Amino acid sequence: MLINAASGMTGQYLLDRSRRRLGTKRETYSQRGVAAGEIEKEVFWDAVTVDVMKQWRTIHIPITMAFGVLGLAHILSILFFWQWQ
C-alpha cells in the first residue's frame, strides 16, 4: 500500500509537471510565430510523456480502489469479530 501511495503522489506530480511544461512550450512556440505542424513536432516527446502518465492512471486507480476495498473489509471484519473467541 505504501508503494501504491508513493506511486500515486509521484505520478500526480509528474503528470501535472508534464501538462504545465507542454502548455508552456506550445504557448512559447505560438508566440514566436512557429507553424502549428512545427509546434507539434517540437512538443512531441512532452505530449508522449503526458499520454504515458494518463495510461499509468488507468492502471493505478483500480489498484487503489482494490486496496481501499480490502482495507474497508479488514476494518469491518475487526469490528464484526471483536468479541468473538
PDB file of N, CA, C and O in Angstrom:
ATOM      1  N   MET A   1       0.822  -1.188   0.000  1.00  0.00           N
ATOM      2  CA  MET A   1       0.000   0.000   0.000  1.00  0.00           C
ATOM      3  C   MET A   1       0.871   1.258   0.000  1.00  0.00           C
ATOM      4  O   MET A   1       0.522   2.262  -0.620  1.00  0.00           O
ATOM      5  N   LEU A   2       1.990   1.196   0.691  1.00  0.00           N
ATOM      6  CA  LEU A   2       2.887   2.347   0.713  1.00  0.00           C
ATOM      7  C   LEU A   2       3.470   2.616  -0.675  1.00  0.00           C
ATOM      8  O   LEU A   2       3.614   3.767  -1.087  1.00  0.00           O
ATOM      9  N   ILE A   3       3.798   1.553  -1.378  1.00  0.00           N
ATOM     10  CA  ILE A   3       4.310   1.718  -2.745  1.00  0.00           C
ATOM     11  C   ILE A   3       3.238   2.334  -3.622  1.00  0.00           C
ATOM     12  O   ILE A   3       3.532   3.205  -4.441  1.00  0.00           O
ATOM     13  N   ASN A   4       2.008   1.898  -3.464  1.00  0.00           N
ATOM     14  CA  ASN A   4       0.907   2.443  -4.247  1.00  0.00           C
ATOM     15  C   ASN A   4       0.689   3.923  -3.912  1.00  0.00           C
ATOM     16  O   ASN A   4       0.468   4.732  -4.814  1.00  0.00           O
ATOM     17  N   ALA A   5       0.748   4.276  -2.647  1.00  0.00           N
ATOM     18  CA  ALA A   5       0.575   5.677  -2.248  1.00  0.00           C
ATOM     19  C   ALA A   5       1.715   6.546  -2.786  1.00  0.00           C
ATOM     20  O   ALA A   5       1.483   7.640  -3.301  1.00  0.00           O
ATOM     21  N   ALA A   6       2.931   6.053  -2.663  1.00  0.00           N
ATOM     22  CA  ALA A   6       4.082   6.806  -3.185  1.00  0.00           C
ATOM     23  C   ALA A   6       3.989   6.940  -4.704  1.00  0.00           C
ATOM     24  O   ALA A   6       4.306   7.988  -5.266  1.00  0.00           O
ATOM     25  N   SER A   7       3.556   5.879  -5.350  1.00  0.00           N
ATOM     26  CA  SER A   7       3.384   5.910  -6.797  1.00  0.00           C
ATOM     27  C   SER A   7       2.322   6.943  -7.188  1.00  0.00           C
ATOM     28  O   SER A   7       2.474   7.657  -8.179  1.00  0.00           O
ATOM     29  N   GLY A   8       1.269   7.011  -6.414  1.00  0.00           N
ATOM     30  CA  GLY A   8       0.201   7.972  -6.693  1.00  0.00           C
ATOM     31  C   GLY A   8       0.671   9.408  -6.568  1.00  0.00           C
ATOM     32  O   GLY A   8       0.382  10.239  -7.429  1.00  0.00           O
ATOM     33  N   MET A   9       1.389   9.698  -5.507  1.00  0.00           N
ATOM     34  CA  MET A   9       1.874  11.068  -5.309  1.00  0.00           C
ATOM     35  C   MET A   9       2.909  11.451  -6.368  1.00  0.00           C
ATOM     36  O   MET A   9       2.888  12.560  -6.901  1.00  0.00           O
ATOM     37  N   THR A  10       3.804  10.522  -6.660  1.00  0.00           N
ATOM     38  CA  THR A  10       4.825  10.785  -7.678  1.00  0.00           C
ATOM     39  C   THR A  10       4.186  10.939  -9.053  1.00  0.00           C
ATOM     40  O   THR A  10       4.535  11.849  -9.805  1.00  0.00           O
ATOM     41  N   GLY A  11       3.268  10.067  -9.377  1.00  0.00           N
ATOM     42  CA  GLY A  11       2.592  10.128 -10.666  1.00  0.00           C
ATOM     43  C   GLY A  11       1.792  11.415 -10.845  1.00  0.00           C
ATOM     44  O   GLY A  11       1.808  12.014 -11.920  1.00  0.00           O
ATOM     45  N   GLN A  12       1.101  11.835  -9.801  1.00  0.00           N
ATOM     46  CA  GLN A  12       0.335  13.076  -9.879  1.00  0.00           C
ATOM     47  C   GLN A  12       1.256  14.265 -10.110  1.00  0.00           C
ATOM     48  O   GLN A  12       0.952  15.148 -10.913  1.00  0.00           O
ATOM     49  N   TYR A  13       2.380  14.286  -9.404  1.00  0.00           N
ATOM     50  CA  TYR A  13       3.357  15.361  -9.581  1.00  0.00           C
ATOM     51  C   TYR A  13       3.893  15.382 -11.014  1.00  0.00           C
ATOM     52  O   TYR A  13       3.956  16.436 -11.648  1.00  0.00           O
ATOM     53  N   LEU A  14       4.279  14.207 -11.514  1.00  0.00           N
ATOM     54  CA  LEU A  14       4.832  14.135 -12.872  1.00  0.00           C
ATOM     55  C   LEU A  14       3.806  14.502 -13.939  1.00  0.00           C
ATOM     56  O   LEU A  14       4.144  15.151 -14.929  1.00  0.00           O
ATOM     57  N   LEU A  15       2.555  14.092 -13.741  1.00  0.00           N
ATOM     58  CA  LEU A  15       1.510  14.420 -14.707  1.00  0.00           C
ATOM     59  C   LEU A  15       1.255  15.926 -14.727  1.00  0.00           C
ATOM     60  O   LEU A  15       1.159  16.518 -15.802  1.00  0.00           O
ATOM     61  N   ASP A  16       1.144  16.547 -13.566  1.00  0.00           N
ATOM     62  CA  ASP A  16       0.939  17.999 -13.517  1.00  0.00           C
ATOM     63  C   ASP A  16       2.112  18.743 -14.144  1.00  0.00           C
ATOM     64  O   ASP A  16       1.921  19.691 -14.905  1.00  0.00           O
ATOM     65  N   ARG A  17       3.322  18.307 -13.821  1.00  0.00           N
ATOM     66  CA  ARG A  17       4.523  18.946 -14.359  1.00  0.00           C
ATOM     67  C   ARG A  17       4.578  18.805 -15.885  1.00  0.00           C
ATOM     68  O   ARG A  17       4.917  19.755 -16.590  1.00  0.00           O
ATOM     69  N   SER A  18       4.242  17.617 -16.383  1.00  0.00           N
ATOM     70  CA  SER A  18       4.270  17.374 -17.828  1.00  0.00           C
ATOM     71  C   SER A  18       3.230  18.227 -18.548  1.00  0.00           C
ATOM     72  O   SER A  18       3.505  18.779 -19.613  1.00  0.00           O
ATOM     73  N   ARG A  19       2.039  18.333 -17.969  1.00  0.00           N
ATOM     74  CA  ARG A  19       0.994  19.152 -18.591  1.00  0.00           C
ATOM     75  C   ARG A  19       1.395  20.629 -18.637  1.00  0.00           C
ATOM     76  O   ARG A  19       1.210  21.302 -19.650  1.00  0.00           O
ATOM     77  N   ARG A  20       1.946  21.119 -17.526  1.00  0.00           N
ATOM     78  CA  ARG A  20       2.381  22.518 -17.489  1.00  0.00           C
ATOM     79  C   ARG A  20       3.482  22.773 -18.519  1.00  0.00           C
ATOM     80  O   ARG A  20       3.452  23.761 -19.253  1.00  0.00           O
ATOM     81  N   ARG A  21       4.447  21.864 -18.556  1.00  0.00           N
ATOM     82  CA  ARG A  21       5.561  22.034 -19.496  1.00  0.00           C
ATOM     83  C   ARG A  21       5.076  22.006 -20.941  1.00  0.00           C
ATOM     84  O   ARG A  21       5.526  22.801 -21.765  1.00  0.00           O
ATOM     85  N   LEU A  22       4.169  21.101 -21.245  1.00  0.00           N
ATOM     86  CA  LEU A  22       3.622  21.006 -22.598  1.00  0.00           C
ATOM     87  C   LEU A  22       2.891  22.292 -22.965  1.00  0.00           C
ATOM     88  O   LEU A  22       3.084  22.824 -24.058  1.00  0.00           O
ATOM     89  N   GLY A  23       2.061  22.790 -22.068  1.00  0.00           N
ATOM     90  CA  GLY A  23       1.328  24.021 -22.328  1.00  0.00           C
ATOM     91  C   GLY A  23       2.251  25.218 -22.497  1.00  0.00           C
ATOM     92  O   GLY A  23       2.035  26.057 -23.372  1.00  0.00           O
ATOM     93  N   THR A  24       3.279  25.297 -21.658  1.00  0.00           N
ATOM     94  CA  THR A  24       4.233  26.398 -21.736  1.00  0.00           C
ATOM     95  C   THR A  24       4.997  26.372 -23.055  1.00  0.00           C
ATOM     96  O   THR A  24       5.180  27.407 -23.695  1.00  0.00           O
ATOM     97  N   LYS A  25       5.438  25.187 -23.453  1.00  0.00           N
ATOM     98  CA  LYS A  25       6.182  25.075 -24.716  1.00  0.00           C
ATOM     99  C   LYS A  25       5.312  25.445 -25.903  1.00  0.00           C
ATOM    100  O   LYS A  25       5.758  26.163 -26.797  1.00  0.00           O
ATOM    101  N   ARG A  26       4.072  24.965 -25.923  1.00  0.00           N
ATOM    102  CA  ARG A  26       3.169  25.300 -27.032  1.00  0.00           C
ATOM    103  C   ARG A  26       2.924  26.802 -27.100  1.00  0.00           C
ATOM    104  O   ARG A  26       2.935  27.400 -28.176  1.00  0.00           O
ATOM    105  N   GLU A  27       2.704  27.393 -25.945  1.00  0.00           N
ATOM    106  CA  GLU A  27       2.460  28.838 -25.905  1.00  0.00           C
ATOM    107  C   GLU A  27       3.692  29.615 -26.367  1.00  0.00           C
ATOM    108  O   GLU A  27       3.566  30.587 -27.112  1.00  0.00           O
ATOM    109  N   THR A  28       4.870  29.198 -25.935  1.00  0.00           N
ATOM    110  CA  THR A  28       6.104  29.872 -26.325  1.00  0.00           C
ATOM    111  C   THR A  28       6.319  29.799 -27.830  1.00  0.00           C
ATOM    112  O   THR A  28       6.629  30.804 -28.470  1.00  0.00           O
ATOM    113  N   TYR A  29       6.156  28.614 -28.389  1.00  0.00           N
ATOM    114  CA  TYR A  29       6.331  28.457 -29.834  1.00  0.00           C
ATOM    115  C   TYR A  29       5.272  29.243 -30.603  1.00  0.00           C
ATOM    116  O   TYR A  29       5.558  29.819 -31.653  1.00  0.00           O
ATOM    117  N   SER A  30       4.055  29.265 -30.078  1.00  0.00           N
ATOM    118  CA  SER A  30       2.984  30.005 -30.732  1.00  0.00           C
ATOM    119  C   SER A  30       3.288  31.502 -30.736  1.00  0.00           C
ATOM    120  O   SER A  30       3.046  32.181 -31.734  1.00  0.00           O
ATOM    121  N   GLN A  31       3.813  32.013 -29.635  1.00  0.00           N
ATOM    122  CA  GLN A  31       4.152  33.438 -29.557  1.00  0.00           C
ATOM    123  C   GLN A  31       5.301  33.799 -30.496  1.00  0.00           C
ATOM    124  O   GLN A  31       5.387  34.932 -30.970  1.00  0.00           O
ATOM    125  N   ARG A  32       6.165  32.854 -30.757  1.00  0.00           N
ATOM    126  CA  ARG A  32       7.284  33.086 -31.688  1.00  0.00           C
ATOM    127  C   ARG A  32       6.842  33.029 -33.149  1.00  0.00           C
ATOM    128  O   ARG A  32       7.609  33.372 -34.050  1.00  0.00           O
ATOM    129  N   GLY A  33       5.603  32.596 -33.379  1.00  0.00           N
ATOM    130  CA  GLY A  33       5.085  32.534 -34.734  1.00  0.00           C
ATOM    131  C   GLY A  33       5.416  31.257 -35.472  1.00  0.00           C
ATOM    132  O   GLY A  33       5.400  31.232 -36.703  1.00  0.00           O
ATOM    133  N   VAL A  34       5.713  30.206 -34.748  1.00  0.00           N
ATOM    134  CA  VAL A  34       6.039  28.913 -35.364  1.00  0.00           C
ATOM    135  C   VAL A  34       4.743  28.285 -35.876  1.00  0.00           C
ATOM    136  O   VAL A  34       3.701  28.391 -35.229  1.00  0.00           O
ATOM    137  N   ALA A  35       4.807  27.638 -37.023  1.00  0.00           N
ATOM    138  CA  ALA A  35       3.641  26.988 -37.625  1.00  0.00           C
ATOM    139  C   ALA A  35       3.144  25.848 -36.728  1.00  0.00           C
ATOM    140  O   ALA A  35       3.911  25.244 -35.979  1.00  0.00           O
ATOM    141  N   ALA A  36       1.841  25.575 -36.826  1.00  0.00           N
ATOM    142  CA  ALA A  36       1.209  24.563 -35.967  1.00  0.00           C
ATOM    143  C   ALA A  36       1.849  23.185 -36.134  1.00  0.00           C
ATOM    144  O   ALA A  36       2.063  22.483 -35.146  1.00  0.00           O
ATOM    145  N   GLY A  37       2.151  22.797 -37.354  1.00  0.00           N
ATOM    146  CA  GLY A  37       2.774  21.493 -37.602  1.00  0.00           C
ATOM    147  C   GLY A  37       4.156  21.395 -36.978  1.00  0.00           C
ATOM    148  O   GLY A  37       4.541  20.351 -36.452  1.00  0.00           O
ATOM    149  N   GLU A  38       4.890  22.486 -37.042  1.00  0.00           N
ATOM    150  CA  GLU A  38       6.231  22.514 -36.453  1.00  0.00           C
ATOM    151  C   GLU A  38       6.159  22.479 -34.928  1.00  0.00           C
ATOM    152  O   GLU A  38       7.011  21.879 -34.273  1.00  0.00           O
ATOM    153  N   ILE A  39       5.136  23.127 -34.370  1.00  0.00           N
ATOM    154  CA  ILE A  39       4.953  23.104 -32.906  1.00  0.00           C
ATOM    155  C   ILE A  39       4.731  21.680 -32.436  1.00  0.00           C
ATOM    156  O   ILE A  39       5.313  21.247 -31.442  1.00  0.00           O
ATOM    157  N   GLU A  40       3.883  20.951 -33.156  1.00  0.00           N
ATOM    158  CA  GLU A  40       3.594  19.565 -32.766  1.00  0.00           C
ATOM    159  C   GLU A  40       4.846  18.695 -32.833  1.00  0.00           C
ATOM    160  O   GLU A  40       5.027  17.802 -32.005  1.00  0.00           O
ATOM    161  N   LYS A  41       5.701  18.951 -33.805  1.00  0.00           N
ATOM    162  CA  LYS A  41       6.966  18.196 -33.888  1.00  0.00           C
ATOM    163  C   LYS A  41       7.870  18.522 -32.699  1.00  0.00           C
ATOM    164  O   LYS A  41       8.530  17.638 -32.151  1.00  0.00           O
ATOM    165  N   GLU A  42       7.894  19.786 -32.309  1.00  0.00           N
ATOM    166  CA  GLU A  42       8.770  20.220 -31.211  1.00  0.00           C
ATOM    167  C   GLU A  42       8.310  19.692 -29.851  1.00  0.00           C
ATOM    168  O   GLU A  42       9.135  19.415 -28.980  1.00  0.00           O
ATOM    169  N   VAL A  43       7.003  19.555 -29.671  1.00  0.00           N
ATOM    170  CA  VAL A  43       6.485  19.134 -28.361  1.00  0.00           C
ATOM    171  C   VAL A  43       6.095  17.657 -28.341  1.00  0.00           C
ATOM    172  O   VAL A  43       5.413  17.207 -27.419  1.00  0.00           O
ATOM    173  N   PHE A  44       6.520  16.910 -29.344  1.00  0.00           N
ATOM    174  CA  PHE A  44       6.121  15.507 -29.460  1.00  0.00           C
ATOM    175  C   PHE A  44       6.442  14.702 -28.206  1.00  0.00           C
ATOM    176  O   PHE A  44       5.568  14.011 -27.682  1.00  0.00           O
ATOM    177  N   TRP A  45       7.676  14.776 -27.717  1.00  0.00           N
ATOM    178  CA  TRP A  45       8.073  13.944 -26.575  1.00  0.00           C
ATOM    179  C   TRP A  45       7.374  14.371 -25.292  1.00  0.00           C
ATOM    180  O   TRP A  45       7.100  13.538 -24.428  1.00  0.00           O
ATOM    181  N   ASP A  46       7.088  15.649 -25.161  1.00  0.00           N
ATOM    182  CA  ASP A  46       6.314  16.099 -23.997  1.00  0.00           C
ATOM    183  C   ASP A  46       4.886  15.569 -24.059  1.00  0.00           C
ATOM    184  O   ASP A  46       4.312  15.187 -23.039  1.00  0.00           O
ATOM    185  N   ALA A  47       4.317  15.549 -25.265  1.00  0.00           N
ATOM    186  CA  ALA A  47       2.968  15.004 -25.431  1.00  0.00           C
ATOM    187  C   ALA A  47       2.954  13.503 -25.157  1.00  0.00           C
ATOM    188  O   ALA A  47       1.994  12.986 -24.586  1.00  0.00           O
ATOM    189  N   VAL A  48       4.005  12.808 -25.556  1.00  0.00           N
ATOM    190  CA  VAL A  48       4.111  11.372 -25.278  1.00  0.00           C
ATOM    191  C   VAL A  48       4.176  11.138 -23.770  1.00  0.00           C
ATOM    192  O   VAL A  48       3.560  10.204 -23.257  1.00  0.00           O
ATOM    193  N   THR A  49       4.919  11.981 -23.064  1.00  0.00           N
ATOM    194  CA  THR A  49       5.028  11.851 -21.612  1.00  0.00           C
ATOM    195  C   THR A  49       3.657  12.012 -20.949  1.00  0.00           C
ATOM    196  O   THR A  49       3.313  11.248 -20.047  1.00  0.00           O
ATOM    197  N   VAL A  50       2.883  12.990 -21.387  1.00  0.00           N
ATOM    198  CA  VAL A  50       1.543  13.193 -20.834  1.00  0.00           C
ATOM    199  C   VAL A  50       0.670  11.970 -21.111  1.00  0.00           C
ATOM    200  O   VAL A  50      -0.065  11.524 -20.230  1.00  0.00           O
ATOM    201  N   ASP A  51       0.745  11.428 -22.319  1.00  0.00           N
ATOM    202  CA  ASP A  51      -0.053  10.246 -22.659  1.00  0.00           C
ATOM    203  C   ASP A  51       0.341   9.031 -21.821  1.00  0.00           C
ATOM    204  O   ASP A  51      -0.523   8.267 -21.391  1.00  0.00           O
ATOM    205  N   VAL A  52       1.628   8.852 -21.590  1.00  0.00           N
ATOM    206  CA  VAL A  52       2.089   7.721 -20.771  1.00  0.00           C
ATOM    207  C   VAL A  52       1.585   7.868 -19.338  1.00  0.00           C
ATOM    208  O   VAL A  52       1.166   6.890 -18.720  1.00  0.00           O
ATOM    209  N   MET A  53       1.626   9.076 -18.820  1.00  0.00           N
ATOM    210  CA  MET A  53       1.150   9.302 -17.457  1.00  0.00           C
ATOM    211  C   MET A  53      -0.358   9.072 -17.353  1.00  0.00           C
ATOM    212  O   MET A  53      -0.840   8.604 -16.322  1.00  0.00           O
ATOM    213  N   LYS A  54      -1.096   9.392 -18.396  1.00  0.00           N
ATOM    214  CA  LYS A  54      -2.534   9.112 -18.398  1.00  0.00           C
ATOM    215  C   LYS A  54      -2.784   7.606 -18.404  1.00  0.00           C
ATOM    216  O   LYS A  54      -3.707   7.124 -17.747  1.00  0.00           O
ATOM    217  N   GLN A  55      -1.965   6.865 -19.144  1.00  0.00           N
ATOM    218  CA  GLN A  55      -2.094   5.403 -19.149  1.00  0.00           C
ATOM    219  C   GLN A  55      -1.747   4.831 -17.783  1.00  0.00           C
ATOM    220  O   GLN A  55      -2.364   3.863 -17.339  1.00  0.00           O
ATOM    221  N   TRP A  56      -0.775   5.417 -17.122  1.00  0.00           N
ATOM    222  CA  TRP A  56      -0.414   4.983 -15.776  1.00  0.00           C
ATOM    223  C   TRP A  56      -1.614   5.120 -14.844  1.00  0.00           C
ATOM    224  O   TRP A  56      -1.842   4.257 -13.996  1.00  0.00           O
ATOM    225  N   ARG A  57      -2.378   6.192 -14.996  1.00  0.00           N
ATOM    226  CA  ARG A  57      -3.542   6.411 -14.137  1.00  0.00           C
ATOM    227  C   ARG A  57      -4.599   5.323 -14.325  1.00  0.00           C
ATOM    228  O   ARG A  57      -5.271   4.942 -13.367  1.00  0.00           O
ATOM    229  N   THR A  58      -4.749   4.823 -15.553  1.00  0.00           N
ATOM    230  CA  THR A  58      -5.764   3.797 -15.793  1.00  0.00           C
ATOM    231  C   THR A  58      -5.421   2.496 -15.071  1.00  0.00           C
ATOM    232  O   THR A  58      -6.309   1.690 -14.791  1.00  0.00           O
ATOM    233  N   ILE A  59      -4.165   2.291 -14.774  1.00  0.00           N
ATOM    234  CA  ILE A  59      -3.743   1.116 -14.014  1.00  0.00           C
ATOM    235  C   ILE A  59      -3.742   1.419 -12.517  1.00  0.00           C
ATOM    236  O   ILE A  59      -4.144   0.584 -11.707  1.00  0.00           O
ATOM    237  N   HIS A  60      -3.294   2.599 -12.164  1.00  0.00           N
ATOM    238  CA  HIS A  60      -3.131   2.961 -10.759  1.00  0.00           C
ATOM    239  C   HIS A  60      -4.473   3.076 -10.022  1.00  0.00           C
ATOM    240  O   HIS A  60      -4.589   2.621  -8.884  1.00  0.00           O
ATOM    241  N   ILE A  61      -5.472   3.668 -10.649  1.00  0.00           N
ATOM    242  CA  ILE A  61      -6.746   3.890  -9.969  1.00  0.00           C
ATOM    243  C   ILE A  61      -7.428   2.577  -9.572  1.00  0.00           C
ATOM    244  O   ILE A  61      -7.889   2.484  -8.434  1.00  0.00           O
ATOM    245  N   PRO A  62      -7.523   1.554 -10.436  1.00  0.00           N
ATOM    246  CA  PRO A  62      -8.125   0.288  -9.981  1.00  0.00           C
ATOM    247  C   PRO A  62      -7.342  -0.381  -8.834  1.00  0.00           C
ATOM    248  O   PRO A  62      -7.939  -0.988  -7.945  1.00  0.00           O
ATOM    249  N   ILE A  63      -6.014  -0.268  -8.860  1.00  0.00           N
ATOM    250  CA  ILE A  63      -5.226  -0.833  -7.772  1.00  0.00           C
ATOM    251  C   ILE A  63      -5.544  -0.108  -6.467  1.00  0.00           C
ATOM    252  O   ILE A  63      -5.686  -0.741  -5.420  1.00  0.00           O
ATOM    253  N   THR A  64      -5.656   1.211  -6.528  1.00  0.00           N
ATOM    254  CA  THR A  64      -6.006   1.999  -5.352  1.00  0.00           C
ATOM    255  C   THR A  64      -7.381   1.612  -4.831  1.00  0.00           C
ATOM    256  O   THR A  64      -7.573   1.471  -3.624  1.00  0.00           O
ATOM    257  N   MET A  65      -8.333   1.440  -5.731  1.00  0.00           N
ATOM    258  CA  MET A  65      -9.681   1.040  -5.321  1.00  0.00           C
ATOM    259  C   MET A  65      -9.666  -0.340  -4.668  1.00  0.00           C
ATOM    260  O   MET A  65     -10.358  -0.563  -3.675  1.00  0.00           O
ATOM    261  N   ALA A  66      -8.892  -1.256  -5.212  1.00  0.00           N
ATOM    262  CA  ALA A  66      -8.805  -2.596  -4.615  1.00  0.00           C
ATOM    263  C   ALA A  66      -8.239  -2.526  -3.202  1.00  0.00           C
ATOM    264  O   ALA A  66      -8.752  -3.184  -2.297  1.00  0.00           O
ATOM    265  N   PHE A  67      -7.182  -1.732  -3.003  1.00  0.00           N
ATOM    266  CA  PHE A  67      -6.640  -1.572  -1.659  1.00  0.00           C
ATOM    267  C   PHE A  67      -7.641  -0.917  -0.723  1.00  0.00           C
ATOM    268  O   PHE A  67      -7.706  -1.266   0.455  1.00  0.00           O
ATOM    269  N   GLY A  68      -8.420   0.025  -1.231  1.00  0.00           N
ATOM    270  CA  GLY A  68      -9.451   0.666  -0.417  1.00  0.00           C
ATOM    271  C   GLY A  68     -10.515  -0.321   0.029  1.00  0.00           C
ATOM    272  O   GLY A  68     -10.922  -0.315   1.191  1.00  0.00           O
ATOM    273  N   VAL A  69     -10.968  -1.171  -0.885  1.00  0.00           N
ATOM    274  CA  VAL A  69     -11.977  -2.179  -0.554  1.00  0.00           C
ATOM    275  C   VAL A  69     -11.410  -3.188   0.446  1.00  0.00           C
ATOM    276  O   VAL A  69     -12.085  -3.555   1.408  1.00  0.00           O
ATOM    277  N   LEU A  70     -10.177  -3.635   0.222  1.00  0.00           N
ATOM    278  CA  LEU A  70      -9.557  -4.579   1.150  1.00  0.00           C
ATOM    279  C   LEU A  70      -9.354  -3.959   2.532  1.00  0.00           C
ATOM    280  O   LEU A  70      -9.552  -4.624   3.549  1.00  0.00           O
ATOM    281  N   GLY A  71      -8.961  -2.692   2.568  1.00  0.00           N
ATOM    282  CA  GLY A  71      -8.798  -2.006   3.853  1.00  0.00           C
ATOM    283  C   GLY A  71     -10.119  -1.874   4.584  1.00  0.00           C
ATOM    284  O   GLY A  71     -10.179  -2.105   5.792  1.00  0.00           O
ATOM    285  N   LEU A  72     -11.181  -1.507   3.875  1.00  0.00           N
ATOM    286  CA  LEU A  72     -12.500  -1.401   4.481  1.00  0.00           C
ATOM    287  C   LEU A  72     -12.996  -2.758   4.974  1.00  0.00           C
ATOM    288  O   LEU A  72     -13.565  -2.850   6.061  1.00  0.00           O
ATOM    289  N   ALA A  73     -12.787  -3.806   4.188  1.00  0.00           N
ATOM    290  CA  ALA A  73     -13.172  -5.159   4.610  1.00  0.00           C
ATOM    291  C   ALA A  73     -12.401  -5.564   5.866  1.00  0.00           C
ATOM    292  O   ALA A  73     -12.959  -6.210   6.752  1.00  0.00           O
ATOM    293  N   HIS A  74     -11.151  -5.197   5.945  1.00  0.00           N
ATOM    294  CA  HIS A  74     -10.340  -5.505   7.123  1.00  0.00           C
ATOM    295  C   HIS A  74     -10.901  -4.806   8.357  1.00  0.00           C
ATOM    296  O   HIS A  74     -11.045  -5.426   9.411  1.00  0.00           O
ATOM    297  N   ILE A  75     -11.212  -3.540   8.232  1.00  0.00           N
ATOM    298  CA  ILE A  75     -11.762  -2.788   9.363  1.00  0.00           C
ATOM    299  C   ILE A  75     -13.111  -3.347   9.785  1.00  0.00           C
ATOM    300  O   ILE A  75     -13.365  -3.513  10.978  1.00  0.00           O
ATOM    301  N   LEU A  76     -13.977  -3.639   8.825  1.00  0.00           N
ATOM    302  CA  LEU A  76     -15.293  -4.190   9.155  1.00  0.00           C
ATOM    303  C   LEU A  76     -15.181  -5.571   9.792  1.00  0.00           C
ATOM    304  O   LEU A  76     -15.945  -5.888  10.703  1.00  0.00           O
ATOM    305  N   SER A  77     -14.253  -6.390   9.335  1.00  0.00           N
ATOM    306  CA  SER A  77     -14.094  -7.711   9.943  1.00  0.00           C
ATOM    307  C   SER A  77     -13.585  -7.595  11.377  1.00  0.00           C
ATOM    308  O   SER A  77     -13.977  -8.389  12.232  1.00  0.00           O
ATOM    309  N   ILE A  78     -12.736  -6.639  11.647  1.00  0.00           N
ATOM    310  CA  ILE A  78     -12.279  -6.425  13.025  1.00  0.00           C
ATOM    311  C   ILE A  78     -13.449  -6.019  13.907  1.00  0.00           C
ATOM    312  O   ILE A  78     -13.602  -6.544  15.010  1.00  0.00           O
ATOM    313  N   LEU A  79     -14.272  -5.095  13.438  1.00  0.00           N
ATOM    314  CA  LEU A  79     -15.423  -4.663  14.234  1.00  0.00           C
ATOM    315  C   LEU A  79     -16.432  -5.788  14.417  1.00  0.00           C
ATOM    316  O   LEU A  79     -17.029  -5.922  15.486  1.00  0.00           O
ATOM    317  N   PHE A  80     -16.625  -6.595  13.381  1.00  0.00           N
ATOM    318  CA  PHE A  80     -17.600  -7.682  13.443  1.00  0.00           C
ATOM    319  C   PHE A  80     -17.149  -8.792  14.390  1.00  0.00           C
ATOM    320  O   PHE A  80     -17.962  -9.322  15.146  1.00  0.00           O
ATOM    321  N   PHE A  81     -15.875  -9.148  14.360  1.00  0.00           N
ATOM    322  CA  PHE A  81     -15.362 -10.255  15.165  1.00  0.00           C
ATOM    323  C   PHE A  81     -14.651  -9.803  16.429  1.00  0.00           C
ATOM    324  O   PHE A  81     -13.900 -10.586  17.010  1.00  0.00           O
ATOM    325  N   TRP A  82     -14.856  -8.585  16.873  1.00  0.00           N
ATOM    326  CA  TRP A  82     -14.151  -8.020  18.033  1.00  0.00           C
ATOM    327  C   TRP A  82     -14.322  -8.888  19.284  1.00  0.00           C
ATOM    328  O   TRP A  82     -13.347  -9.168  19.981  1.00  0.00           O
ATOM    329  N   GLN A  83     -15.538  -9.307  19.566  1.00  0.00           N
ATOM    330  CA  GLN A  83     -15.831 -10.077  20.772  1.00  0.00           C
ATOM    331  C   GLN A  83     -15.831 -11.589  20.541  1.00  0.00           C
ATOM    332  O   GLN A  83     -16.082 -12.347  21.478  1.00  0.00           O
ATOM    333  N   TRP A  84     -15.562 -12.034  19.347  1.00  0.00           N
ATOM    334  CA  TRP A  84     -15.635 -13.440  19.014  1.00  0.00           C
ATOM    335  C   TRP A  84     -14.403 -14.164  19.522  1.00  0.00           C
ATOM    336  O   TRP A  84     -13.280 -13.690  19.348  1.00  0.00           O
ATOM    337  N   GLN A  85     -14.615 -15.324  20.155  1.00  0.00           N
ATOM    338  CA  GLN A  85     -13.469 -16.046  20.707  1.00  0.00           C
ATOM    339  C   GLN A  85     -13.494 -17.465  20.313  1.00  0.00           C
ATOM    340  O   GLN A  85     -12.603 -18.226  20.689  1.00  0.00           O
TER     341      GLN A  85
END
